[in-house]
Amino acid sequence: MLLDATPGEQAALRREHRRDRFFELSTRGFALLVLVLLATILGSLIVSGWPALAKFGWGFFTEDRWAANLNRFGALPAIYGTLVTSAIAVAIAVPVSLGIAIFLTEKCPRALRRPLGTTVELLAGVPSIIYGMWGVEVLAPFLQSHFPSLFPAGTGLTTAGLILAVMIIPFITAITRDVMQTVPPMMRESAYGLGCTTWEVTRHVIFPSVKAGMVGGVILGLGRALGETMAVTFVIGNNLFFNPTITGQGTSIAALIANQFPEADGLQRSALLALGLMLFVITFIVLALARVMLNRMDQRAPK
Amino acid sequence: MLKHVAATLVTSSLMLGSAAAWSAETITGAGATFPYPVYSQWADAYQDATGVGLNYQAIGSGGGIKQITARTVTFGASDAPMKPEELAKNHLVQWPQIMGGVVPVVNVPGIDGTQLKLDGKTLARIYMGEVTNWNDEAIASLNPDMDLPDTRITPVYRAEGSGTNFLFTHYLAQVSDTFANSVGEGKSVAWPAGVGAKANAGVASQVAGTPGGIGYVEYAYAHQNNLKVAQLRNQDGQFVSAGSDSFKAAAANADWKHADGLYLVLTDQPGAQSWPIVGASFILMPTDVKDTKAAEQALKFFNWAYNNGGDAAASLDYVPMPDNVASMIRQDVWSKVQGDNGKAVWTN
């Protein structure tokens, strides 16, 4: 195949080929590295969490408290707190983010669009510890003084959920806005040309074509909410007893680990690592559910 | 999250790097946060006096024990003493370096908190969620002259594992069997009621911001934050106010001489003036020293602190160790800190 190439050209071709090969192998290596990393982390969590899981079995999920001094480790309060705070956060953040995104893409005067969009993105860059301090210095006292019967101490699962909502709004907004902007202007203009209102355009033209992307944004936000540590630790109230409350004090997996890991030893350490494994599993389940949902949507969408 | 991990890795590797670079003229130690304010003041003064610095990482008592057991630091520090058998197993000795008091701080609307009288049993019931209102009979009977408000009690506790937790729960478990059997004592316990805040400072600010709040902090934090410290009934049945006098009174009754491995927790001590929740913070060092020079430097520092550190400690509301206890420690404990050749590192 290289019969009519000069030796020089053949060498150059071979060199190119080697380069290509090297490029391919190294990129493949990087991609595999992620898999290896994931497997290693998962493996080490299982290995180091195993003593606790083996000792407590299902009790690890049904025990109502996390009492290190009594060697009673129940993940229930932390799992409950994690799910409740994240659910509150998503329930608040999704409608707000959608509103912001629709306003930015459909209704916003051109002069305002850039500054508003940048502000939302800046909000995403605020370190979580700042949100935590704001939560404990401003939000918690506010809730306490205005709703003393619901928030006698200001802190609690709802307070954490509110902080998380503020934290994930910029993520969901940014992604939703970006996917909305990908809708071809032609479609939009045609709909308006038929006499549709803005609501009708958004509802029937834009939403159907960006659903998948929006779900992606929500999942990204949910992922952050599930694992957020610092801000939540400040405002969640850190009560290690299971308490089926929405506004009262509780704890989340990440907050519990952050509080106890530095001083943990032996079985407590193992139990905390097992708890880390739970967070891993919960996040994985959420992502998998989102995948399934996306696939369903794709199948239902008109081709 | 990833960003946090990366930042922590970078800072900790920087810290390790700089620690190695200093090791020639720096004593390294790690452990309890409770005595950290006074250790850092001592360190500054000692560096001015001798040129030898102290690199003390306040990572918590558990971390201090872990690091000295692994011999990665010259000394470890812990608020909860190690049991004599654990000391022997790990070839360690311990001694008390400084004492301090844990105090209940209250925020009761319309009441001068410093006049409020509480006892251990009531405190335990508040923290178990059984006494939920400030005008509850249990509190009213201790304060017959007070017009207590009908305000909900919000107990505030330390969220993370801590020596302060250990002292407080140890005391409550001593005075209340119900507490001992349900919540129990330890550095990290599950509180049935209330709010967890981070560190002494977090508890202090949560109590200050919560009408009806009650918390427990190391005394210096109550003082700095102008919080009202309630009076407590001690073992002799007397109500005492917190402060260096009542801390000293409790410390004076401590029988260090007969405590095996100096294992002694100073809660619920006898004496009419004794504050019931006083604790010592301990230093841990190995009996089989590898780096004798570093160990000698560390012991010189602690000796200097016993001789010259009293004023700095008192200004921060800690209680320095009495001279007779200090000389007993020099003789009986430091003589066990030995190098490879079996010779004591401490010679004076």
Interface residues (C-beta under 8 A of the other chain):
Chain A: R65 W66 A67 A68 N69 L70 R72 V136 A140 P141 Q144 P152 A153 G154 T155 G227 T229 M230 T233 F234 G237 N238 N239 L240 F241 Q249 T251 N259 Q260 P262 E263 A264 D265 Q268
Chain B: M1 H4 I59 G60 S61 G62 G63 K66 R152 T154 V156 A159 E160 G161 S162 T169 V183 G184 E185 G186 K187 S188 V189 A190 W191 P192 A193 G194 V195 G196 A197 K198 S205 Q206 G209 T210 G212 G213
